[in-house]
Amino acid sequence: MNVRPFPQSFFDRPTLDVARELLGARLAIRDATGRIRRQAIVEVEAYDGPDDLASHASRGPTERNAPMFGPPGHWYVYLCYGMHWMLNVVTGPVGYPAAVLIRGLEDISGPARLTRQLGIDRRFDSLVANRHVGLWIEAGPAVPDAETQRLPRIGVDYAGDWAARPYRLVVSSRTVEKMGKKTHKA
């Protein structure tokens, strides 16, 4: 399989546009043995700028959220509740803090399960999403709008009106079933 990772320019666009186009794309990770596992992305959440009260960036830059203010196409990996790693990819221009949380894959539901099952942790934080790093995103089959849902984000009730915005994008369960359980080796 000779699929190229998305270039950084793919991520240097409005966060909600990137989030939508990540549905159906493949998250790929290479393990220590060189085996590559690929799975379709089926659920994401967008966090868009300094005014988004659900975003870690709403209180300004910190050591933890610094990757969100950096270049697009880099990973932002943080620890949630002191026990779960969360995988995000940075979007938009440098200085504009935005990212998309990868919430689910065709075979894995939930962002904490995803990172645990794939062995993703802080070692990827701030690194560019590419093959050299061993964790990247590449094109997959396009998912028609009719097969997606836009829903409120999960666990951000503290964010007022921002909590109700439809920034969580999900592929319909029927479409996920069609995608099948495809793990590819390169």
C-alpha positions as CSV (number, residue, x, y, z in Angstrom):
1,M,0.0,0.0,0.0
2,N,1.5,3.3,-1.1
3,V,-0.7,5.9,0.5
4,R,0.9,9.2,1.4
5,P,0.3,11.0,4.7
6,F,-1.6,14.2,4.5
7,P,0.8,17.1,4.2
8,Q,0.9,19.9,6.8
9,S,-1.0,22.1,4.4
10,F,-4.0,19.8,4.8
11,F,-4.2,20.8,8.5
12,D,-3.5,24.6,7.8
13,R,-7.2,25.3,7.2
14,P,-10.3,26.0,9.3
15,T,-10.6,23.5,12.1
16,L,-14.2,22.4,11.3
17,D,-13.2,21.8,7.6
18,V,-10.3,19.6,8.7
19,A,-12.5,17.8,11.2
20,R,-15.1,17.0,8.6
21,E,-12.4,15.7,6.1
22,L,-10.8,13.5,8.7
23,L,-13.9,11.3,8.8
24,G,-13.0,8.3,6.7
25,A,-9.3,9.2,6.6
26,R,-6.9,6.6,8.1
27,L,-4.9,7.0,11.3
28,A,-1.7,5.0,10.8
29,I,0.8,3.9,13.5
30,R,4.0,2.0,13.1
31,D,5.0,-0.2,16.1
32,A,8.5,-1.1,17.3
33,T,8.6,-4.1,15.0
34,G,7.8,-2.0,11.9
35,R,4.2,-3.3,11.6
36,I,1.8,-0.6,10.4
37,R,-1.8,-0.5,11.7
38,R,-4.3,1.6,9.8
39,Q,-7.9,2.3,10.8
40,A,-10.5,4.7,9.5
41,I,-11.3,7.7,11.7
42,V,-15.1,7.6,12.5
43,E,-15.4,10.2,15.3
44,V,-13.7,13.6,16.0
45,E,-14.2,16.7,18.0
46,A,-13.1,20.2,17.0
47,Y,-11.6,22.8,19.4
48,D,-11.5,26.1,17.6
49,G,-9.5,29.1,18.8
50,P,-9.0,31.1,21.9
51,D,-12.7,32.0,22.3
52,D,-13.8,28.4,22.4
53,L,-14.4,27.9,26.1
54,A,-14.2,24.1,25.8
55,S,-10.7,24.4,24.5
56,H,-7.5,24.2,26.6
57,A,-6.4,27.3,24.8
58,S,-9.2,29.5,26.1
59,R,-7.1,30.6,29.0
60,G,-4.0,31.3,26.9
61,P,-0.8,29.4,26.3
62,T,0.6,27.0,28.9
63,E,3.3,24.4,28.8
64,R,0.6,21.7,28.4
65,N,-1.3,23.3,25.5
66,A,1.7,24.9,23.7
67,P,1.4,22.6,20.7
68,M,-2.1,24.0,20.0
69,F,-0.4,27.4,19.3
70,G,2.2,25.8,17.0
71,P,2.3,24.7,13.5
72,P,-0.5,22.7,11.9
73,G,-0.2,19.0,11.3
74,H,1.5,18.4,14.7
75,W,0.2,16.2,17.5
76,Y,-1.1,17.6,20.7
77,V,-1.2,14.7,23.2
78,Y,-2.2,15.4,26.8
79,L,-3.2,13.4,29.9
80,C,-6.8,13.6,30.9
81,Y,-7.9,13.0,34.5
82,G,-4.3,11.9,35.2
83,M,-4.8,8.6,33.5
84,H,-6.0,8.8,29.8
85,W,-4.0,10.1,26.9
86,M,-5.9,12.1,24.3
87,L,-4.7,12.4,20.7
88,N,-5.3,15.7,18.8
89,V,-3.9,17.1,15.6
90,V,-3.3,20.8,15.4
91,T,-5.1,22.8,12.7
92,G,-5.0,26.4,11.4
93,P,-2.2,28.9,11.3
94,V,0.6,29.2,13.8
95,G,-0.5,31.3,16.8
96,Y,-4.2,30.3,16.4
97,P,-4.9,27.6,18.9
98,A,-7.0,24.9,17.4
99,A,-7.0,21.1,17.2
100,V,-9.1,18.1,16.4
101,L,-9.5,15.3,19.0
102,I,-9.5,11.8,17.4
103,R,-12.4,10.2,19.4
104,G,-12.9,6.9,17.5
105,L,-11.7,4.6,14.9
106,E,-13.6,1.9,13.0
107,D,-12.5,-0.7,15.5
108,I,-12.0,1.5,18.6
109,S,-14.7,3.6,20.3
110,G,-13.5,6.3,22.7
111,P,-10.4,8.5,22.7
112,A,-8.8,6.8,25.8
113,R,-9.3,3.3,24.4
114,L,-7.9,4.5,21.1
115,T,-4.6,5.7,22.7
116,R,-4.3,2.8,25.0
117,Q,-4.9,0.1,22.3
118,L,-2.5,1.8,19.9
119,G,0.2,2.7,22.5
120,I,0.0,6.4,22.0
121,D,1.3,8.7,24.8
122,R,3.1,11.9,25.4
123,R,6.1,10.8,23.3
124,F,4.2,12.0,20.3
125,D,3.3,15.4,21.8
126,S,4.4,18.4,19.6
127,L,5.8,16.1,16.8
128,V,4.7,16.4,13.2
129,A,2.2,13.9,12.0
130,N,4.3,11.9,9.5
131,R,5.8,8.5,8.7
132,H,9.1,9.4,10.1
133,V,7.6,9.9,13.6
134,G,5.6,6.7,13.2
135,L,2.1,8.2,13.6
136,W,0.3,9.9,10.8
137,I,-3.0,10.4,8.9
138,E,-3.6,9.5,5.3
139,A,-6.5,9.6,2.9
140,G,-9.2,7.1,3.0
141,P,-12.6,6.8,1.4
142,A,-14.7,10.0,1.4
143,V,-17.7,9.8,3.7
144,P,-20.9,11.4,2.3
145,D,-22.5,14.2,4.4
146,A,-25.7,12.1,4.5
147,E,-23.7,9.4,6.4
148,T,-22.4,11.8,9.1
149,Q,-23.8,13.5,12.2
150,R,-22.8,16.8,13.8
151,L,-23.4,16.6,17.6
152,P,-22.4,18.6,20.7
153,R,-19.1,17.7,22.2
154,I,-18.8,15.4,25.2
155,G,-17.8,16.4,28.7
156,V,-17.5,20.1,28.2
157,D,-20.7,21.3,30.1
158,Y,-18.6,24.0,31.8
159,A,-18.1,25.8,28.5
160,G,-21.6,27.4,28.4
161,D,-22.9,28.0,24.9
162,W,-19.7,26.5,23.5
163,A,-20.8,23.1,24.9
164,A,-23.8,22.9,22.7
165,R,-22.1,23.7,19.4
166,P,-22.1,20.7,16.9
167,Y,-18.3,20.3,16.9
168,R,-18.4,16.5,17.3
169,L,-18.6,14.8,14.0
170,V,-19.5,11.1,13.8
171,V,-19.8,8.6,10.9
172,S,-23.1,6.7,11.0
173,S,-22.9,3.2,12.5
174,R,-24.2,1.8,9.2
175,T,-21.3,3.3,7.3
176,V,-18.8,2.1,9.9
177,E,-20.0,-1.4,9.4
178,K,-19.5,-1.0,5.7
179,M,-15.9,0.1,6.3
180,G,-15.3,-3.2,7.9
181,K,-12.5,-4.1,10.2
182,K,-9.5,-3.3,8.0
183,T,-6.1,-3.4,9.5
184,H,-3.4,-3.1,6.8
185,K,0.2,-4.0,6.9
186,A,2.8,-2.2,4.9
